[in-house]
Amino acid sequence: MDKVLKFKVGIEGLEDKIWRVIEITDRMTVADLAYTILASFNSLAYHLYNITYDGNRYNCHVNLNKKLGYEDLNAVTSRLNSLNLKENDQMEMEYDYGSTTTFIITYLGLEELEKYDDAKNYPYILAGEGLGMLDDISCYDLKDIVQETDELGYSNSYFTPGYRTNKKYDYRKYNIKTDNKNLKGLILLIKNGYEVK
């Protein structure tokens, strides 16, 4: 029987401001968890990523990293149910090795999936706050932007050029309904971007 795994994910240093509680089935892969995080946290998903857990590092560019001297496991073929997760275990996800955003992932537990919930259609965002990340900006720089927004009471920062918009970034403007509505389509786009040659 399938199980639903629950994770709390926050941007390092901003775990109380920008976070999600994600539900995902245990038959999905470590890569699926990464794509869900990238989709829900507003990433453009054009940089490398890895997830570290229990001394192992997972990514979907194993051959590339082998050339760089890393002995990584394949996130695309590693199912979540093979990790033997225990409640409150932590994982770490690094995205963009140049301007790194680090996500702290805490496993909250599981429940049996007796009947597939069409209303949720996993992965599903159960709760969350904060709009998400900005590509090409480290989590430390994002922390400064969030702090400035809190001090001023309004945002003074704009999306980076890769977003093809001149829209202000205000971390406080997160809409969970919109996130869940767009989530599956974004995950598919991200998955294709990383996995289809």
N, C-alpha and C positions, 0 to 999 in steps of 0.2 A: 504494500500500500504506500502511495506517495505521502510525503510529509512536507509541511510548509515550514521553512526556516525563517526566523526573524532576526534581522540585523539592525543595529543602530549605527549609522555612519555619520561622522562629522569631519569637517575640515580642521586639521591640526591647528590648535590655538584659537579656533573659533567654534569649538564643539557646542557651546551654549547659544550661538547665534545662527550658524548655518549647519543644519543637520537633517537627517531623514531616518525614519524607521521603515525598512524595506522588508516585504515578504516575498519569498522566492521558493520554488519547489526544490527539493533536495536532488532531483534528477537533473537539474540544470548544472551548468559547469561554472568553474571559477571565472572563466571569461564572461559568461552571462552575467555574473554578479558585477564584474568590472564594467560591462556595457550599461547595466542598469544604473550604476553609480554615475557614470559619465553622462548618461541621458538625463537623469534627474537633477544633476548639479549643473546643468546648462553648459557643458563642455562642447567645444567644436570637435573634439576627439580626433585630432590630427597629430598627436604625439605618442610616443611609446609609453607603456605603463607596465607595472608589475605589482603583484600581490604577494606579500610575505606572510607565511603562517608556519609555526612550529619548525622553524629552521629551514623551511623550503621556500623557494622563490618561484612564482608562476608567472608566465607571460605567453603571448601568442606569437612571439618572434624568437622562438627557441634557437633556430639555426643562426640568426643574426647575432644573438647574444653569445652563442658558442664561439663564434669568431672573435668576440670581444673578451673571451675568457670566463664567461659565466656558465655554470652548470644548472640551468633553470629547468623546471618542469613545464610541460605544455598546459597552459590554462584552458585551451580549447578542448582537450581530451580528458581533463581532470574534473570529475563530477564532484559536486559539493558533498554528496553522501559518502564519498571515499575519504573525507578529511577527518572523520571521527571527532567532530567538534563537541566541546563541552561548554555548558552555559558559562557566560562571561569570558570565554576565550577571546583574544584580540588578534586581529590581522591588521596589516598596514598596507595601504595601496599608494604607490608613488606614480604620479602622472607628469610627464614632461620633465626629462632629466636636466634640462637647462634652467627652467624657471619652475621648479618642482612645486606641485600642490600635493600635499600628503593627506590622505584620508585615514582616519582611525575607525576601524570596523569592529564592533563588539557584537558577538553572537549572543542573542537573548533567549534562545531556546527554540523548540519546535512544537508543532501540533499535528496530529494525524489528519490527513485530508480524506475524509470519508466520502464527500461528494465535491466534485470540482465546482468552484464558485465562479460562475460565468460573470457575475457582477465585478469580480476582482480581476479575473483573467491574468494570473501571475506572470511576471513580477508586478507587484503592486506597492504603492507608497501609502503606508498606513498613517503616518504623521510626519510633520516636518516644519522647519522654519528656515528662512533665509533663501534668497533667490538662487544662490549657487556660486560657482567659481568664475574666474576670468582666465581664459587661455593666455599664455605668455606672461603671466604675472604669478609670482610665487605666493604660497599661502602667507608668508610673512608680509609681503607687500599688500596683499588683500586685507590682512589684519589692520594695517595702517589706514586703508581706505574705509573699512568698517568703523574704526575708531573715530576717524574724521567725520564720517556721516553722523555718528552718535553725538559728537561734540557740537556740530553745526546744527543738527536737527533736519538737515537735508543733504542730498548727495551732490558732490562737486566733481564726480568722476564719470568718465565716459567709457563705453565699450571700446576695446582695442580695434584697430583697423581690420583684423581678420573677420570681424563680425559684420562687416559691410554696412555699418549703421553708425549714426552719430548720436545714438540714444544714451541717456544717462544710465549708469549702473547704480541702482539703489537696492541694496541687499534685502531691505525690509519688504520688498514687493514680491512675495512668493504666493502662488495660488496652487494649492494642492489638487484641486479639481482639474485645472488645466494641465498640471504635471501628469496626472494619471491618464487624462484623455490623449495626450501626445506620446506617452511613454513607450508603448509597444512599437509604434512606427519609428521613433528615434532609435530604439534599441536595434531594430532591424537594419537601419541605415548604418549605424555604427558597426554592427557585426559584419556587414558586407564590406565596409571600409577596411576593417582589420584583417578579415579572413579570405576574401575573394581576391585572387591574383589577377 
